[in-house]
Amino acid sequence: MFRANLGVFALFVAVTAMASSRKRPVSGTTACFGSDDYSSSEISWLKTITQSTNAVDSAWRVQVQLPTVDDTAVVAVSDSTLCAEGLAAHNAAAQYPDSDLADTLSQKVYLIRVGTLYVAANPHFASGEWVMQYLFNSTFTLKSSFMH
């Protein structure tokens, strides 16, 4: 009986370790993609949409819970702790299959701060031209998701 329980416990530990390691970046690296054309484009779009006074933009922004902020409040995140938290929250919200989580491209995320909130996205897992974006609060609790 003791051997059977020990075997089940060992299997549980192994599966838990494998699952949690797939959601984290490779050791010694940041969980955020660096600045590039994609991040510049997303930051520009978020600055535009969060400052728009257009009725349609404003209604959409309210629906997805994006705040109205000054353009200086929309910035790429590079802090390793925030990036790791953003990656874990993004991958949990995205519910990628194990085969995608094993891909090194799922071990990084674009994380953009919008006021006190965070938008996380990974364009390597797009649906055609659309990328799912996840909006999180400051503790990385999911507030909403949208495609852009």
Sine and cosine of phi, psi and omega as CSV:
sin_phi,cos_phi,sin_psi,cos_psi,sin_omega,cos_omega
0.00,0.00,-0.70,0.72,-0.01,-1.00
-0.89,0.45,-0.66,0.75,0.01,-1.00
-0.89,0.46,-0.65,0.76,0.00,-1.00
-0.90,0.44,-0.71,0.71,0.01,-1.00
-0.91,0.42,-0.61,0.79,0.03,-1.00
-0.91,0.42,-0.63,0.77,0.03,-1.00
-0.90,0.43,-0.68,0.73,0.03,-1.00
-0.90,0.43,-0.67,0.75,0.02,-1.00
-0.89,0.45,-0.69,0.72,0.02,-1.00
-0.89,0.46,-0.66,0.75,0.04,-1.00
-0.90,0.44,-0.68,0.73,0.03,-1.00
-0.87,0.50,-0.72,0.70,0.00,-1.00
-0.89,0.47,-0.69,0.72,-0.01,-1.00
-0.90,0.44,-0.71,0.70,0.00,-1.00
-0.91,0.42,-0.67,0.74,0.01,-1.00
-0.89,0.46,-0.69,0.73,0.01,-1.00
-0.90,0.44,-0.67,0.74,0.00,-1.00
-0.91,0.41,-0.70,0.72,-0.04,-1.00
-0.91,0.42,-0.69,0.72,-0.04,-1.00
-0.96,0.29,-0.51,0.86,0.00,-1.00
-0.94,0.34,-0.45,0.89,0.01,-1.00
-0.95,0.30,-0.32,0.95,-0.04,-1.00
-1.00,-0.07,-0.08,1.00,-0.05,-1.00
-0.94,-0.35,0.44,-0.90,0.03,-1.00
-0.94,0.33,0.29,-0.96,0.08,-1.00
-0.86,0.51,0.65,-0.76,-0.05,-1.00
-0.81,0.59,0.68,-0.73,0.03,-1.00
1.00,0.07,0.06,1.00,0.02,-1.00
-0.85,-0.52,0.30,-0.95,0.07,-1.00
-1.00,0.06,0.45,-0.89,-0.01,-1.00
-1.00,0.06,-0.02,1.00,0.02,-1.00
-0.96,-0.28,0.64,-0.77,0.18,-0.98
-0.92,0.40,0.49,-0.87,0.03,-1.00
-0.98,0.21,0.03,-1.00,0.03,-1.00
-0.92,0.40,0.71,-0.70,0.03,-1.00
-0.35,-0.94,-0.16,-0.99,-0.02,-1.00
-0.87,0.49,-0.63,0.77,-0.01,-1.00
-0.89,0.45,-0.75,0.66,-0.03,-1.00
-0.90,0.43,-0.62,0.79,0.04,-1.00
-0.89,0.46,-0.68,0.74,0.01,-1.00
-0.90,0.43,-0.69,0.73,0.00,-1.00
-0.91,0.41,-0.67,0.74,0.02,-1.00
-0.89,0.45,-0.69,0.72,0.03,-1.00
-0.87,0.49,-0.71,0.70,0.01,-1.00
-0.90,0.44,-0.70,0.72,0.00,-1.00
-0.90,0.43,-0.62,0.79,0.06,-1.00
-0.88,0.47,-0.68,0.73,0.00,-1.00
-0.90,0.43,-0.76,0.65,-0.09,-1.00
-0.94,0.35,-0.54,0.84,-0.03,-1.00
-0.98,0.17,-0.17,0.98,0.03,-1.00
-0.92,-0.39,-0.10,1.00,-0.06,-1.00
-0.91,0.41,0.64,-0.77,0.08,-1.00
-0.96,-0.27,0.04,1.00,0.06,-1.00
-0.87,0.49,0.69,-0.73,-0.07,-1.00
-0.87,0.49,-0.65,0.76,-0.01,-1.00
-0.92,0.39,-0.72,0.70,0.03,-1.00
-0.88,0.48,-0.68,0.74,-0.01,-1.00
-0.89,0.45,-0.68,0.74,0.02,-1.00
-0.90,0.43,-0.68,0.74,0.03,-1.00
-0.89,0.45,-0.70,0.71,-0.02,-1.00
-0.86,0.50,-0.66,0.75,0.04,-1.00
-0.90,0.43,-0.68,0.74,-0.02,-1.00
-0.88,0.48,-0.65,0.76,-0.03,-1.00
-1.00,-0.06,0.01,1.00,0.09,-1.00
0.95,0.32,0.47,0.88,0.11,-0.99
-0.99,0.16,0.71,-0.70,-0.01,-1.00
-0.99,0.17,0.28,-0.96,0.20,-0.98
-1.00,0.05,0.85,-0.52,-0.04,-1.00
-0.67,-0.75,0.34,-0.94,0.12,-0.99
-0.93,0.36,0.47,-0.88,-0.06,-1.00
-0.90,0.44,-0.35,0.94,0.04,-1.00
-0.96,0.27,-0.22,0.98,-0.01,-1.00
-1.00,-0.02,0.09,1.00,0.03,-1.00
-0.92,-0.39,0.97,-0.25,-0.10,-0.99
-0.61,-0.79,0.49,-0.87,0.10,-0.99
-0.94,0.34,0.60,-0.80,0.01,-1.00
-0.99,-0.12,0.69,-0.73,0.05,-1.00
-0.78,-0.62,-0.09,1.00,0.02,-1.00
-0.89,0.46,0.81,-0.59,-0.11,-0.99
-0.89,0.46,-0.59,0.81,0.01,-1.00
-0.93,0.37,-0.73,0.68,0.03,-1.00
-0.89,0.45,-0.63,0.77,0.02,-1.00
-0.89,0.45,-0.68,0.74,0.01,-1.00
-0.90,0.43,-0.67,0.74,0.03,-1.00
-0.91,0.40,-0.65,0.76,0.02,-1.00
-0.90,0.43,-0.65,0.76,0.03,-1.00
-0.89,0.45,-0.74,0.67,-0.01,-1.00
-0.88,0.48,-0.68,0.73,0.00,-1.00
-0.92,0.39,-0.67,0.74,0.01,-1.00
-0.87,0.48,-0.77,0.63,-0.06,-1.00
-0.91,0.41,-0.54,0.84,0.06,-1.00
-0.93,0.36,-0.67,0.74,0.00,-1.00
-0.93,0.37,-0.61,0.79,-0.03,-1.00
-0.94,0.33,-0.41,0.91,-0.01,-1.00
0.78,0.62,0.73,0.68,0.04,-1.00
-0.88,0.47,0.54,-0.84,0.12,-0.99
-0.93,0.36,0.32,-0.95,-0.03,-1.00
-0.81,0.59,-0.59,0.81,-0.02,-1.00
-0.90,0.44,-0.59,0.81,0.05,-1.00
-0.96,0.27,-0.61,0.80,0.01,-1.00
-0.92,0.40,-0.44,0.90,0.03,-1.00
-0.97,0.23,-0.32,0.95,0.01,-1.00
-0.95,0.32,0.70,-0.72,-0.01,-1.00
-0.89,0.46,-0.40,0.92,0.02,-1.00
-0.93,0.36,-0.32,0.95,0.05,-1.00
-1.00,0.05,0.02,1.00,-0.03,-1.00
-0.99,-0.13,0.21,0.98,0.10,-0.99
-0.61,-0.80,0.35,-0.94,-0.02,-1.00
-0.53,-0.85,0.45,-0.89,0.20,-0.98
-1.00,0.04,0.80,-0.60,-0.01,-1.00
-0.81,-0.59,0.85,-0.53,-0.04,-1.00
-0.83,-0.56,0.80,-0.60,0.04,-1.00
-0.99,0.10,0.74,-0.67,0.05,-1.00
-0.81,-0.58,1.00,-0.07,-0.12,-0.99
0.92,0.39,-0.88,-0.47,0.02,-1.00
-0.98,-0.20,0.10,0.99,-0.03,-1.00
-0.95,-0.31,0.17,-0.99,0.01,-1.00
-0.75,-0.67,0.70,-0.71,0.12,-0.99
-0.95,-0.32,0.82,-0.58,0.00,-1.00
-0.88,-0.48,0.65,-0.76,0.00,-1.00
-0.45,-0.89,0.45,-0.89,0.11,-0.99
-0.70,-0.71,0.99,-0.17,-0.07,-1.00
-0.94,0.35,-0.11,0.99,0.03,-1.00
-0.96,0.27,-0.19,0.98,0.04,-1.00
-0.84,-0.54,0.82,0.57,-0.04,-1.00
-0.99,0.13,0.34,-0.94,0.15,-0.99
-0.94,-0.34,1.00,-0.02,-0.11,-0.99
0.93,0.38,-0.83,-0.56,0.02,-1.00
-1.00,0.02,-0.08,1.00,-0.09,-1.00
-0.99,-0.13,0.64,-0.76,0.05,-1.00
-0.87,-0.50,0.77,-0.64,0.06,-1.00
-0.95,0.32,0.75,-0.66,0.02,-1.00
-0.87,-0.49,0.65,-0.76,-0.03,-1.00
-0.89,-0.46,0.73,-0.68,0.01,-1.00
-0.97,-0.26,0.82,-0.57,-0.03,-1.00
-0.86,-0.51,0.47,-0.89,0.13,-0.99
-0.99,0.15,-0.12,-0.99,-0.09,-1.00
-0.93,0.37,-0.25,0.97,0.07,-1.00
-0.96,-0.27,0.24,0.97,0.02,-1.00
0.88,0.47,0.61,0.79,0.20,-0.98
-1.00,-0.02,0.75,-0.67,-0.04,-1.00
-0.91,0.42,0.79,-0.61,0.06,-1.00
-0.98,-0.19,-0.67,0.74,-0.02,-1.00
-0.23,-0.97,0.12,-0.99,0.10,-0.99
-0.62,-0.79,0.45,-0.89,-0.01,-1.00
-0.39,-0.92,0.32,-0.95,0.03,-1.00
-0.96,-0.27,0.62,-0.78,0.06,-1.00
-0.58,-0.82,0.00,0.00,0.00,0.00
